[in-house]
Amino acid sequence: MNSNEFLHASFAEARRAYRLQNVFNAIFCLLFLGLVVLATVFIPHIEISLLSLSAFQVAVLVLSVFRLTRLTVSDAIMQWLRDCFMNVTSANENGAFVMKTELPKSGFKREVSVLLSCPWCTSMWWSLISIIIWIAVPASHFVFYILALSGAATLLYLFAVLMIKGTDKLKQ
């Protein structure tokens, strides 16, 4: 195979992977919309329940979704979940054992991996799941309060880190 044939084969393979990824994107979008429709159909009076939320309850849900999103996307405790959808390899480099993660080229694993690394995407899913659970399972509110407190503490910590970095730059 000469270099032009190799480039053509690589281009065709990349194009096929790109199209397949678009199919998975469409499937996930349709799944999300389907869950929204199912929630509105099967949870009685969901729109009334959503309209009757107090500002405090909305704040609890917002902080809970923030915390769940941060847990899923970036916290070390959930690395195992993100690794389930990555290509993980181990290597011995200069006598040291090294684990490497790589995004799959295409397919379901890639789509979930991208979803789990995108805070905007993940927060949409957590928002939908949280609202459904909040309305369908009132006993779950305690868990949401815990998540909200953790989310507020995380925001305060991030704010403090930014303030410290800002003052360090001013000192220089």
C-alpha positions in Angstrom: 0.0 0.0 0.0 1.5 3.3 -1.0 1.2 6.5 1.1 -1.7 7.9 -0.9 -3.7 4.7 -0.4 -2.9 4.8 3.3 -4.1 8.4 3.6 -7.2 7.5 1.7 -7.9 4.5 3.9 -7.2 6.6 7.0 -9.5 9.4 5.8 -12.3 6.9 5.0 -11.9 5.3 8.4 -12.0 8.7 10.2 -15.0 9.7 8.2 -16.8 6.4 9.1 -15.9 6.9 12.8 -17.2 10.5 12.6 -20.5 9.4 11.1 -20.8 6.6 13.7 -20.2 9.2 16.5 -23.0 11.4 15.1 -25.3 8.4 15.2 -24.5 7.9 18.9 -25.0 11.6 19.5 -28.4 11.4 17.9 -29.3 8.3 20.0 -28.3 10.0 23.2 -30.3 13.1 22.4 -33.3 11.0 21.5 -32.9 9.0 24.7 -32.8 12.2 26.7 -35.9 13.6 25.0 -37.6 10.3 25.5 -36.9 10.4 29.2 -38.3 13.9 29.4 -41.5 12.8 27.7 -41.8 9.7 29.9 -41.3 11.8 33.0 -44.0 14.3 32.0 -46.4 11.4 31.1 -45.8 9.1 34.0 -45.2 11.5 36.9 -48.6 12.9 37.7 -48.8 16.7 37.7 -45.0 17.2 37.1 -45.5 20.7 35.8 -47.5 21.7 38.8 -44.8 20.2 41.1 -42.1 22.1 39.3 -44.0 25.4 39.4 -44.6 24.9 43.2 -40.9 24.6 44.0 -39.7 27.3 46.4 -36.5 29.3 45.8 -34.9 27.3 48.5 -35.8 24.0 46.9 -34.5 25.3 43.5 -31.3 26.3 45.2 -31.0 22.9 46.7 -31.5 21.2 43.4 -29.0 23.6 41.6 -26.3 23.0 44.2 -27.0 19.2 44.1 -26.7 19.1 40.4 -23.5 21.1 40.6 -22.0 18.7 43.1 -23.1 15.6 41.2 -21.7 17.0 38.0 -18.4 17.8 39.6 -18.3 14.4 41.2 -18.9 12.7 37.8 -16.7 14.9 35.7 -13.6 15.7 37.8 -13.4 14.2 41.3 -10.9 11.4 41.9 -13.5 9.3 43.7 -15.3 8.7 40.4 -12.3 8.1 38.3 -13.2 4.4 38.2 -16.4 5.3 36.4 -14.7 7.5 33.8 -12.0 4.7 33.3 -14.8 2.2 32.5 -15.3 4.0 29.2 -11.7 4.8 28.3 -9.0 2.7 26.8 -6.7 2.1 29.7 -3.2 0.7 29.1 -0.3 0.1 31.4 3.4 0.5 30.5 6.8 0.2 32.0 8.6 3.5 31.3 12.2 3.7 32.6 11.4 1.1 35.3 8.2 2.9 36.5 4.8 1.4 36.1 2.5 4.0 34.3 -1.2 3.8 33.6 -2.4 5.7 30.5 -6.0 6.5 29.5 -7.0 7.3 26.0 -10.3 8.3 24.5 -11.8 5.5 22.3 -11.8 6.3 18.6 -15.6 5.8 18.2 -18.6 4.0 19.4 -20.7 3.7 22.5 -17.6 3.9 24.9 -16.4 7.1 23.3 -19.9 8.7 23.5 -20.2 7.9 27.2 -16.6 8.9 27.8 -17.2 12.3 26.2 -20.5 12.6 28.2 -18.7 11.9 31.4 -16.0 14.5 30.7 -18.3 17.3 29.6 -19.8 19.3 32.6 -22.5 20.8 30.4 -23.6 17.5 29.1 -23.4 15.7 32.4 -25.3 18.5 34.2 -28.2 18.1 31.8 -28.5 14.5 32.6 -28.1 15.0 36.3 -30.8 17.8 36.2 -33.3 15.5 34.6 -32.5 12.6 37.0 -32.6 14.9 40.0 -35.9 16.5 39.1 -37.5 13.1 38.5 -36.2 11.7 41.8 -37.1 14.9 43.8 -40.7 14.7 42.6 -41.2 11.0 42.5 -39.4 10.1 45.8 -39.9 12.8 48.5 -37.8 10.7 50.9 -34.8 11.5 48.7 -34.8 15.2 49.8 -32.4 14.5 52.6 -29.8 13.2 50.1 -30.3 16.3 48.0 -29.7 18.5 51.1 -26.4 16.7 51.7 -25.4 17.1 48.1 -26.4 20.8 48.2 -24.3 21.4 51.4 -21.4 19.7 49.7 -21.9 21.8 46.6 -21.9 25.0 48.6 -18.8 24.0 50.4 -17.1 23.2 47.1 -18.0 26.6 45.7 -16.6 28.3 48.8 -13.4 26.3 48.5 -13.0 27.1 44.8 -13.7 30.8 45.6 -11.0 30.8 48.4 -8.5 29.1 46.0 -9.2 31.8 43.4 -8.8 34.6 46.0 -5.5 33.1 47.2 -4.2 32.9 43.7 -5.3 36.4 43.0 -3.5 37.8 46.1 -0.4 35.8 45.2 -0.3 37.5 41.8 -0.7 40.9 43.4 2.3 40.2 45.7 4.5 39.5 42.7 
